Amino acid sequence: MKKVRLVINNDIKKGGKEIFFIKKELQCILNLYAKMVSNGSWKDYSLSTGSKEVSFDIYQRASEKPVIRITKNLKPVYFNEKYFIKDKDGNVIKKSENLSNLIKKTSWNKLRLVK
């Protein structure tokens, strides 16, 4: 099992590879998470890493699959495929090259589970 660690001052050097969210990206995601927790929409989160992507998984209940995944693609094929928002089935809802624009332009209150 891989150990996950949060690196706060991870300045990206030329030629170095990004392997996690940088501080600015994580701060943007956590600000959104705090807002949605105060609304009562989201309950829990987790972070998952892989060789191709890093994702921030959001849960409505801790015992279920993640409802929404905010994903950073580490090996994008096209320039606008750096950040994704995926639903619980893995379908891409939105994608963008800028995380803050992606979060600002998504209407989070309209993303609900259909039962």
N, C-alpha and C positions, 0 to 999 in steps of 0.2 A: 504494500500500500504506500502510495506517495505521501510525503509530508507536505502540507500546504503551509506556506508562510506569507505573511503580509509584509512587504517591504515599503517603508514610508518614503525614504529619500532615494528613489530609484531613478536617478538621472540617466537618460538613455544616451549612451555614447555612440558616436558614429561607428557603424558596422556592428553594433551590439543588437541583440534580438530582444524584443519585448516578449516577456513570458507571463505577464499579468497585467491587470489594470494599473495605470499610473495614478498618482495621487489625485490629480484633477478629475479624471474619469470616475474614480471611486467616490469622490466627494459629490459629484453630480448625481450619481446613482443613489447614494445614501440620503441625499436631500430629498429626492423623489420618494424614496422608501419611507422616510420619516413623515412626509406629508400624507402618504396613503395609509400608514398605520394610524395616524391621528384621525383619519376619516373612518377607520374601522374596516377598510376594504382588504388590507393585507395583514397577515398575522406573523409570518416567519420567513426567513430567507436562508439561503446557503450559497456557497461559492464552489464551483467545480472547474477543474482545469483538465486540459488534454493537450495533445501535441498540436492540434489545429485550431483550438478555440478555448476561450475562458468565458465562463458564464456566471451571471448573478441570477440565481433561481428564486422565484417568489412563490410563496405558498399562501393559500387561504386557510388551510388546516395543516398542521405539521405531519399528519399521517398520510397525506395524499401525494400525488405527483405535483411537480411545480405547475402553477397556473400560467405563469409568464416567465420567459427567460430573456434577459438582456445579455447578448452575446457579443464578444469581441473576437472577430475572425483573425487569427494570427497569420494566415496564409491566404489573403484575398486574391481572387483571380481578376476581378474588376475593381476599379477604384471606389465604387459605391457599395461594395460588399464588405466594408470593414466592420460595421456594427449592424446587428440584427435584433429584432424583437420577434421572438417565437412564441407560439401558443403551446398548450400542453401536449399536442400531438406532434410537435416539431415543425409545423408549418410556419413559414416566414410571414409575419404580419407587415412589418416595415423594415427597410434597410437604408443605410445612409453611410456617408464617409465621415460624418461629424456626430459624435455622441450627444453633445448638448443640444444641437438642432433636432436630432431624432427624439430626444426626451421632451423638448418643448412643443414639438408639432404633433405629438401623439395625444389623443384625447383619452386619458387614462380612466375616466369615470365611465366611458362607454364600453370599455373592455370588461365584459362580465361573462361568467359561465352560463351556458345555456343548458338547462336541465331537461 
